[in-house]
Amino acid sequence: MTIDMTTLVPGFNDTVHDAQRVFRALLDALSRPGSIVAVDAALPGNHAMRDGLAGRVPLAAFASLLALTDYSTPVYLHREDRMFGDALRFHASAPLTSEQREAAFVYIDDSTNMPSLQGFSQGEPETPEDAATLFIRVPSLTEGEALNWTGPGIEEKSTVRIAGLSREFWRERAALTAQFPCGIDCYFVAGGAIVGLPRTTHVEVN
């Protein structure tokens, strides 16, 4: 499929340095599970990027996928979005895939309509790094049912509230923790901010 240049949205102002800043924010979010990390703070003055997909895709998801993807990392968009897909293909050379199991990175636009986590790559014991990383758009990073998170990067425990996720999602994700070092890393996205949930974090679900 050709890229529609008439609707192509801008990427980073400074491709190398902006990507590095966003990448550091992503690492920070995974190293401090449950903490809200502002990705848009890593993009000072990039008004064109902020406005490019406004109302369609959260800035944090767009910037994160631009920073992480390249020609070798297939991306799965749970809801087809031509403008978003064109931007990833043009700015990052990232291929899009319709096969969940092939995806290195996944963007899920609607947390209330989640596909099964079993459909995504969880890596193998010899290559756990081949697991998919999910970016899940949610209504809020501060509301929702209170869940206790424990594990590396958390002192004792952290109470986290993320809106829009079903108990079935949490139960399914909890079942994956038994497969460590395999599993799935998740980022929850709202606007210009993210919360990281690495596979090493245990989430208490009643």
Summary of the structure (lengths in Angstrom):
residues: 206
radius of gyration: 16.3
end to end distance: 45.7
largest distance: 51.5
contacts: 668
relative contact order: 0.18
helix: 35%
strand: 19%
